[in-house]
């Protein structure tokens, strides 16, 4: 069993250490980090999984961005500790967080990643959606949580700069009762896996 929790400020140092362990040095120089710089993550969708000993074994994060002035979720990074890889934890976090995103009103999600891996979650290449360089266009992938959400949507991916959005995200993270509670989960049980999002 694992404990699934929304990420809080108290988890930041451990999550950053996990990301450092799982990804190459210089990960913060990637173009996606320019879109996250100075922007609060989306509370309630950034999740952690802890093992029976309380140690952090996996985490997923989301950030708000804009394409053609419309709100988009930027998924990533998602990381699983090397000792727990191959157990389906990353896939569980993907399904759980995407289900939550759909239920809380988000219409579209994007990421930069490998199409063969993320395609099993419904992600497809986005034509005409441009990440800051250097980004391979074949790795810019999107998923519709609302049917038609990506239809005819094109343009550069832009950092969410609206102070009102930043303030709302920060308020959500701090307001009591707005974050989903922690719970015990078994990602290996099919019944524990939310259905795949609509594509």
C-alpha positions as CSV (number, residue, x, y, z in Angstrom):
1,X,0.0,0.0,0.0
2,X,1.0,3.6,-0.6
3,X,-0.2,6.9,0.7
4,X,-1.5,9.3,-2.0
5,X,-1.4,13.0,-1.0
6,X,-1.5,16.4,-2.7
7,X,1.9,17.9,-2.7
8,X,2.4,20.7,-0.1
9,X,5.2,23.1,0.6
10,X,6.5,20.7,3.2
11,X,7.2,18.2,0.4
12,X,9.1,20.5,-1.9
13,X,12.6,19.6,-0.8
14,X,11.9,15.8,-1.1
15,X,10.2,16.2,-4.5
16,X,13.1,18.3,-5.9
17,X,15.6,15.7,-4.6
18,X,13.6,12.9,-6.4
19,X,13.6,14.9,-9.6
20,X,17.3,15.4,-9.3
21,X,17.8,11.7,-8.9
22,X,15.5,10.7,-11.8
23,X,16.5,13.3,-14.4
24,X,19.8,14.4,-16.0
25,X,21.7,17.3,-14.5
26,X,20.6,20.6,-16.0
27,X,16.9,19.6,-16.0
28,X,16.0,23.1,-15.0
29,X,17.5,24.5,-18.2
30,X,14.8,22.7,-20.3
31,X,12.3,25.0,-22.1
32,X,9.4,23.8,-20.0
33,X,11.0,25.3,-16.9
34,X,10.9,28.7,-18.4
35,X,7.1,28.4,-18.4
36,X,7.1,27.4,-14.8
37,X,9.5,30.0,-13.4
38,X,7.8,32.2,-10.9
39,X,4.4,30.5,-11.5
40,X,2.6,28.5,-8.7
41,X,1.9,24.9,-9.5
42,X,-1.8,23.8,-9.6
43,X,-2.7,22.6,-6.1
44,X,-4.6,19.4,-5.8
45,X,-3.2,18.0,-9.1
46,X,0.4,17.9,-7.9
47,X,0.5,14.5,-6.1
48,X,2.9,12.4,-4.1
49,X,3.1,8.7,-3.4
50,X,4.8,7.5,-0.2
51,X,5.7,4.0,0.8
52,X,5.0,2.2,4.0
53,X,8.1,3.7,5.6
54,X,7.0,7.2,4.7
55,X,9.6,7.7,2.0
56,X,8.7,9.5,-1.2
57,X,8.6,7.1,-4.1
58,X,6.8,9.1,-6.8
59,X,5.5,12.5,-7.7
60,X,3.7,14.4,-10.4
61,X,3.3,18.1,-11.0
62,X,1.1,20.4,-13.1
63,X,1.5,24.1,-14.1
64,X,-0.9,26.6,-15.7
65,X,0.1,27.9,-19.2
66,X,-1.7,29.6,-22.1
67,X,-2.1,28.8,-25.8
68,X,-3.9,31.4,-27.9
69,X,-5.0,33.0,-24.6
70,X,-6.8,29.9,-23.4
71,X,-5.8,28.0,-20.2
72,X,-3.9,24.8,-20.5
73,X,-2.4,22.4,-18.0
74,X,1.3,21.7,-18.5
75,X,1.9,18.2,-17.1
76,X,5.3,17.4,-15.7
77,X,7.6,16.4,-14.4
78,X,6.5,12.9,-13.3
79,X,9.1,10.9,-11.5
80,X,9.4,7.5,-9.8
81,X,12.2,6.5,-7.6
82,X,14.6,4.0,-9.3
83,X,13.9,1.4,-6.7
84,X,10.1,1.5,-7.4
85,X,10.2,1.8,-11.2
86,X,8.3,-0.9,-13.2
87,X,5.5,-1.1,-10.6
88,X,3.0,1.1,-12.4
89,X,3.3,4.1,-10.0
90,X,3.9,6.6,-12.7
91,X,0.9,5.4,-14.7
92,X,-1.2,5.4,-11.6
93,X,-0.3,9.1,-10.9
94,X,-1.0,10.0,-14.5
95,X,-4.5,8.5,-14.5
96,X,-5.4,9.7,-11.0
97,X,-4.3,13.3,-11.7
98,X,-5.8,13.5,-15.1
99,X,-9.1,12.3,-13.7
100,X,-8.9,15.0,-11.0
101,X,-8.1,17.6,-13.7
102,X,-11.2,16.7,-15.7
103,X,-13.4,16.8,-12.6
104,X,-12.2,20.2,-11.6
105,X,-13.0,21.8,-14.9
106,X,-9.7,21.7,-16.9
107,X,-10.4,21.2,-20.6
108,X,-6.9,20.4,-22.1
109,X,-3.5,19.1,-21.0
110,X,-0.2,19.2,-22.7
111,X,3.3,17.9,-22.1
112,X,6.7,17.4,-23.7
113,X,7.5,13.7,-23.9
114,X,7.8,10.4,-25.8
115,X,4.7,9.7,-27.9
116,X,4.9,5.9,-27.6
117,X,4.8,6.1,-23.8
118,X,2.2,8.9,-23.3
119,X,0.1,7.7,-26.2
120,X,-1.3,5.0,-23.9
121,X,-2.9,7.7,-21.8
122,X,-4.5,9.3,-24.8
123,X,-1.9,12.0,-25.6
124,X,-1.3,12.8,-29.3
125,X,1.0,15.1,-31.2
126,X,-0.2,18.8,-31.2
127,X,0.0,20.4,-34.6
128,X,0.9,24.1,-34.5
129,X,1.4,24.3,-30.8
130,X,4.9,25.6,-30.3
131,X,7.0,25.2,-27.1
132,X,9.9,27.6,-26.5
133,X,13.1,26.4,-28.3
134,X,14.8,24.1,-28.3
135,X,11.9,21.6,-28.3
136,X,11.3,18.8,-30.8
137,X,7.8,19.4,-32.2
138,X,7.2,15.7,-32.3
139,X,7.4,15.6,-28.5
140,X,4.7,18.3,-28.0
141,X,1.7,16.2,-27.0
142,X,-1.8,17.0,-25.9
143,X,-4.9,15.4,-24.4
144,X,-8.5,16.6,-24.5
145,X,-10.4,16.4,-21.2
146,X,-13.3,18.1,-22.9
147,X,-14.1,16.9,-26.4
148,X,-12.8,19.3,-29.0
149,X,-10.7,21.3,-26.6
150,X,-7.6,21.2,-28.8
151,X,-9.5,21.6,-32.1
152,X,-8.0,24.5,-34.2
153,X,-6.0,25.7,-31.2
154,X,-2.6,26.8,-32.3
155,X,0.2,29.2,-31.3
156,X,3.1,29.5,-28.9
157,X,2.8,28.1,-25.4
158,X,3.0,31.1,-23.0
159,X,3.8,31.4,-19.4
160,X,0.7,32.2,-17.2
161,X,1.5,35.8,-16.3
162,X,-1.9,37.0,-14.9
163,X,-1.4,38.0,-11.2
164,X,-5.0,37.1,-10.6
165,X,-4.3,33.5,-11.6
166,X,-1.2,33.4,-9.5
167,X,-3.1,34.7,-6.5
168,X,-6.0,32.2,-7.0
169,X,-3.5,29.3,-7.1
170,X,-1.7,30.4,-4.0
171,X,-5.0,30.9,-2.2
172,X,-6.2,27.4,-3.2
173,X,-3.0,25.9,-1.8
174,X,-3.3,27.7,1.5
175,X,-7.1,27.7,2.1
176,X,-8.2,25.0,4.6
177,X,-10.4,22.3,3.1
178,X,-9.6,23.0,-0.5
179,X,-7.0,20.2,-0.9
180,X,-8.1,16.6,-1.4
181,X,-7.3,14.4,1.6
182,X,-4.5,11.8,1.7
183,X,-5.6,8.2,1.3
184,X,-4.1,4.8,1.1
185,X,-4.0,3.3,-2.4
186,X,-2.8,0.1,-4.1
187,X,-1.8,1.2,-7.7
188,X,-1.5,-2.5,-8.6
189,X,-5.2,-3.2,-8.2
190,X,-7.3,-2.5,-11.4
191,X,-10.2,-1.3,-9.3
192,X,-8.0,1.5,-7.8
193,X,-7.2,2.9,-11.3
194,X,-9.5,5.6,-12.5
195,X,-10.9,5.2,-16.0
196,X,-8.8,6.7,-18.8
197,X,-9.7,10.3,-19.7
198,X,-11.8,11.0,-22.8
199,X,-9.8,11.7,-25.9
